[in-house]
Amino acid sequence: MSRMQQIRETWRKERRIPFPLTEQETWDFWLLEAPTNDLKKSKIKHIAKTMGIRTLIETGTFKGDMLQAMKNHFDLLVSIELDEALFIAAKQKFSRDSHIHILHGDSGTILANLMHSVTTPCLFWLDGHYIPRSTDTAKGNLDTPILQELTAILQHSVQNHVILIDDARCFIGPNPLLKDYPTIQELREFVHSLRPDLLFVVGNDIIMIYNPLEGATNPMKKVDFHLPFDNQTFTVYGDDSDQSVLFFINYFKGYYEDYVILPLKKIVQPDHICLDIGANIGAISLALSYLVPQGKVYAFEPSDANYPYLLRNLSENHITNVEPLQLGIADRNGNIHFNDDPRGGGWSYIPHEPEAVEKSTQFISCVRLDDWVEQNMISRIDLIKIDVEGSEVVVLESALRTLRQWDPDVIIEFNPESIKENFGRHPLVLYTLLEKLFTHIYIFKRDNTVVKVKNYNHLLDEMKPYHADLFCTNKTFLD
């Protein structure tokens, strides 16, 4: 592994730099880790729509690209620019847009004054920091006024603002190009010193700070969730419907799918890298986080109904080795239709039939798993849990290269009804693919026994009257 590969891999896994960088390494790292601006614009639009925010406040107008992209998505937009030439140019560019206001000055002080007039929740896009090796940006007293900006927002009387900080890759501490940047860890500690109730998430080069339940769409309830070993308990939040994960945790006196979680203690090692695809509110992710204290869990959950609860549950339990991703795994990259069922996330799914697509309730961002693994330089994968309400075949087909390369164990839901109704395929298609990929397939039965599957008909007999949770492996034999 090259030195730069080690830098990038450590950054993506731990959000830190493993050793001091040279000036050129710092610059190269920033360039290599920069995502597309379209991805950032899409994130802002999605959050504004999901949380019903109608005001955007930006620091660092630059050439007005973000304002231009957002001007039809907000009722009011305010942007602060330090450089006088850029300020004048932006004033001229948006002179006909009465709902856009450009302010001149250092955002470290201007924003604090602006907050006196703010009375409703705002989305803050904090991008007012100096770019080295550039003649197009101005530098104030500091390379970044981020701490002053955050202080003004976090101490404001309105408690449910959403904060997005651009260029997360710059927050690596003092370096040869920028002297005043805190590390991600220092920034997180600063935020929580002022607002310990807020979630702090890093992804796609954006730091997101907000109340994790502002996006929740259903009534909230809280219960204790127990692991079936070590007297380990988590506090979990979820919606109050009678088909939700939280309902079943409460119904089974604090336990959830213990027949799946119990075998994990024998299968999972402390340094394992795990994927939880279809994380729902995070019950399995919480169990995995406990079992992999030196490892990491990536929790994929695209649902607008579930994702806020997933974030809250990770935050409430101080989980640091789970990275939440509001992302679906599919057979293509981009935005696709999604049915977010009001009965609970366990009923939500990616529709494939034309009639179901027409009835879809939202668009979600999706990616092929092979592409995500490559783009994020994942060093290895030891376990994948898949529960995607009938689209399991699609997930596996999007991950063939990953499965061949890392040979992870797979825990997968096998629900013939969901496969037929939501995916429009015969369940035998999924079983046949599993047989091709794995030498051993087991059922985790609800009486806590494990049965090795002989063939498709044997599976159907053994799983009655429920759906099945299968353990598929080429290396971890349970018989």
N, C-alpha and C positions, 0 to 999 in steps of 0.2 A: 504494500500500500504506500502510495506517495505521501509526502508531507502534507500537501494540500488536501488529498483525500481524507487523511486523518483529521485535519482541521474541520473539514465540512461534515464528516461523519459524527465527530464529537459534538459539533454545534447542533446538528439536527436531533441527536439523541438526548443531549444533556443541556443544551442552550448555554454553552460556555466554550471558550477557546482553550485548547490543551496546553499551549505554551506561548511565550511572547512571539509576536509577529514582526517581520520586517515591514518597511513601508510598502514595498511591492506586494508582499503577501497580503497585507491588509486590503490593498486596492483590488487585488485579484479575487480575494474572498468575497468582497462586496459585489463585484461584477458577477461572479459565478452563482451567488445565492439570490440574485435579484429576480423576482417573479415578473410576470407581465402586468402592465398597468390595467389591462382589461379585467384581470382577476380581482384586483383591488376595487375597481369600480363596481363590479358585480357584487362584491361583499357588502359595500356600503348600501347599494340599492336593496339588497335582500334584508339587511338589518332594519333599514328604515321602514320597509313594507311590513315586516314581521312584527315590529314593536310599535308601529304607528307613530313614528317620529317625523315631524314636519319641518324642523329647523336644523340646518347644517351650519356649524361654525368651524372654519378652517384656519389653521395657522400655516403660513407659507404659501401664498398665492402662486408664486412663481409665474408661469405664463398663462395661468387660468385654465389649464386642461381639466382639472377636476371639477371646477365650477361649471364649465361648459357641459361636461358629461352629466352633472347632477341637477342642472337648473330646472329641468322639467319634472323632477322627482321630489322637490321640496317647495314649501310655500315661502320660506325665507332662507337666504343664504348670506352668511357674513364671512369675509376672508380678511386676514391680517397679513400685510407684507412689509418687511423692513426695507428692502431695496427701493429707493425712490423711483428709479427708472421703471422697474417692474410694476410698482404701484400705479404710476401714471398710465402705463400701457394697459393695465387691467381695468382701470377706471374708464378708459376710452372703449375698450373691448366690450364692456358690459353696460355702457351708458344708457342703452335702451331697455335694459332689464331692471324694472323698478323694484323687484324683490331681491336683487343682489346688491350688497353693500361692501365696498372695499375700504379697509382702514389702513392707515400708514403708521408704522412704528414697530417697536420691539414687542413681540407677543407676550414676553415674560411680564410686561407691565400693562400693555393694552388690554389683554384678556381679562385681567383682574378688574379693570374699570368696566369693561363690557358686561361682566357678570352681574353688575348691579341692575341691569335692565332685563335680565333673563328671568322669566316666570314659569316657563314650561320645560319639559324634558327636551334636551338637544342631543344631536349626534355630533361629537367633536372629532374632527380629522386633524390630528396634530402632526404636521409635516414642516414645521418652521425651524429646521436646523440647517446649519451651514454645511455646504458640500465642498470638501477640499478639492484642489486641482480644478476649480471652476471659477470663471469670471462672472457668472450669471447670478450668483447668490451673494447676499450680504451677510456679514458676521457681526453679531452684537457683542456684548461683553463676554458671552460664553459661546462655545460651539453649539450648544443646545440649551434652550430655556425650558426644557421639559419639566424640571422639578417645580419651577414657578408656575407653569401652566397647570400642572396637576394639582398644585395646592389651591389655586383659584377655583378649579372645578370641584374638587373633592370636599372643599369646605363650604360649598354653596348650599343654600337652603333647599333647593330642589335636589332630591336624593337619588333620582333614577335617570340621570344622564347616562349615555353610552359613550365611551371613549375608545377611539381607535388611534394608535400611534403607528405611523408609517416607519419603514426602514428598521425593523427589529434587528436586522443583522448588524446595525451600527452600534448596538448596545452591548459592547464587549469590554467595556472599561477603557481607561486611557490607553492610547496606542500611538504609533508614529504620526498618524494623520489627524486624529481628534483627541483632545486632552480632557474634555469635560464630561464625556459620556459615562454614565453609570453602567454597570453590568445588568443583565436581565434580573439576576437575583437581588441586586441592590434596589432596582426599580420596584420589584415586587414587594420587598420589605417596606419601602417608602410608602407605597400605596396602602398596604395593610396597616401601617402605623396610623394612617388617617381614616381609613374605611376598611376595617377587617371583614366586613360583610360582603365585599365585592369579590368577584371572580377575576382572576388574572390569567389569560390564556394567550399563548403565542402560536401563530400558524400563518403560513403564506406570507411571511415577512411583515406581519401585522401583530401588534400587541393589542388585545381587546380587554377592556376593563368595564365591567357592568354587573348589575344585579342579575344573577342567573335565572331568576324566576319572572323577570319582566316579560319574557316571551311565552310564558305558560298560558295555554288556552283553556284549561279545565280547572275545576276547584282542586286545591292542594290538600294533601294529607301527609302525615308523617308517621312512620312506624319504625320499630327496631327490626333489623334483618340479621339473623344469626347464621354463621357458618356451622356445618355439622361436625366441627372439630375445633379444638384449642380454645373453646369458650370465646371465640371472636365474634363481636357484634358491631354492626354499622347502623348509623341513622340514615334512613332513606326517605326521600320525598317523591310523591307521584300524584297522578290525578285520582279522583275519587270514584271513577266508574267501576261497575261490577265485573268488568272484563280485563282490568288492568293488572300489570305485574304487582302493583302495590296491594291490590285486592287479594291476590293469591298469597302474598307474603303474610298478610294479616289473617287470612283464612287458615293457613297452616301454622299459625302461632309463631310467626317470625322466620319460618324457613321457606325456601324457594328452590325447587329443583335440586334438592339435596342429593338425590340419586345420581345427578350429573356432577355436582360439586364435590361430593365425597371421593370419587375415584381420582379427581384432579390432584389430590394430595400425593398420590402415588406416581402420577404421570408427569407432573410439572416440576421442574427444577428451579432453584432460587434465581438463576441467571437467565432464565428463558425469555425469549421475545415472543409475545403472543398478539394475535389479532382477534378482536371481538367484533365480528361483522353482523350488524343488527343488534347493537348494544342495548337498545331500549333505554330504561332509566339507569342501567349500569350495574345490575345485581351480579352478573357473571364477571364483569370488569373489576368490581370490588373484590370478589373472591380471588381472581387472578392477581390483583395488585398485592394481596396479602401473601400469596404463594411465590411471587417473584420479586422479593425485596431488592435484589441486585439486577433485575431485568427490567422489562418495559412492556406495557400493554397499549396497543393502539385501538381505541374504541370508535367504531364507525356507526353513526346514527343519523340518518338524513331527516327524520321526522321533526317538523316544527312543534308537534305536540310533546315528543319525548325529550328532545335535545336539551331544553332548559332544565329539566329535571336531572338529566345525566350530569350536566355541569354543576348543578347545586349539590348533588350527592357526592361528587368528587371533592368539591370545595368543603362541604360540611364535615367530611371525614379526613380532611387534610391529606388527600392522596396526591403524591407528586410523581409517581411512576406510571400514570395513565395519561395518555394524550388523547383528548376527545376530538373527533373530526366530524363535522356535520357534512357528511359525504356518503353517497351510496356507491356500491360496487355493482357495475353493470357490464354489458358487452360493448360499450362505447364510452367515449369521453364527452362531457358536455352537460347540458341541462336536459332532463327528461321528465315526463309526467310521473306523478306520484299520488296515490290515494291515501290520504291521512284520515283514517277512520276514527270517528268520535268515540267509539267504544274503547279505544286504547290502542297504543302503538303496536301491540301484538296482532292487530287486525289490519294494520296498514301495509301497503305493498306497492311494488312497481307494476303497473298494468301493462299487459302485452296484447290483449285483444282490443280491437278498434272500439267496441262499445265501452269497455272499461276505461280506455284512454280518454274518451269524450267526457266521462264523468269524473276525471281526476280533479283533485282539489288543490294541488300545488305543483310547482316545478322544483326539482332538487338537482344539485350538482352531483354528477356521477363520474366515475373513472374506472377503467379496467384495472384489476388488481396488479397485473404484471407491470403496467405502466406506472402505477403509484409506487410500487416497490423500487423500480429503476429510478424514477425521478427523485425519490427520497433517500436513495443510497442505503437502503435497509441492509444491514450486514448479514443478518440471518433471520430465519423464522422457524420457531420450534412447534408452535401450536396455533391452529386457526379454528375458531368457533364460528359457525355460520347458522344464522336463524333469520331468514329473510322472507318468510311467508310465501313460499312457492317458487322463488327465483333462485334457489340453490344451484340449479344446473348452470345458470348464467354466471354466477359467481365463480364456480369451478372452471368453466370454460375460459373465463377471463384471467385465470391464474395458472394455466398449464405450465408456463415456463417457471414460475415461482415454485410450483409443486415439484417439478423435476429437479430444480436446482437445490432446494433446501429440504425436501422430503419431510415436511412437517406432519405431525399428527393432526387429524381433523375431527372435530366434534360438529355434527351437522344434524339439523332437524329433518326428519323424513315424514312429511304430512301429505299423504296422497290427495286429500281433499283440496288443500291449498295449491298443490302443484297443478291439479286439473282446473280449478276455478280461477285462480289468479294468473297462472302461467299458460294455461291451455295446452299442456303436454301430459303424456301418460307418465305416471310415477316410475314405470320401468326404465324410462330414459335416464333418470337420476341414478337408479340402482346400477344400471349397466355401466355408466360412467365411473361410479365408485369402484366397481369390480375391476375396471381397467386400471385405475390409479392405485389401488391398495390391495395388498395380499390378505389382510385380515380386517373384517368388519364385525363389530360387536354392537349389541343393544344394551344401553344402560336402562334396565327395567325399573319400574317404580317401587318394586319391593326390595331395591338395592342389590339385586343380583345382576350379573353380567353374562350375557349369552352370546356365543359366537354364531354368526349368521352363516348358514350353509348355502342358501340360495334365495331367490326372490320370494317364492311361495313360503319358505320357512320364515322369512322376515315378516310377511303379512300375518302369519299365524301367531308369531311371538308377540307382535306389537298390539294385538287386540286387547281391549277396545279403544286404545289410545293411538295417538301418533307416536313415532319413535324418535329417540335421541341416539344417534349412532356414533360410535367411536371407530375411526378408520385409520389404519396404521400399516406401515411396512417395517416397523422396528420395535414398537412398544406392545408386547404381547401380554394379554391379560388372562390367558388360559393356562 
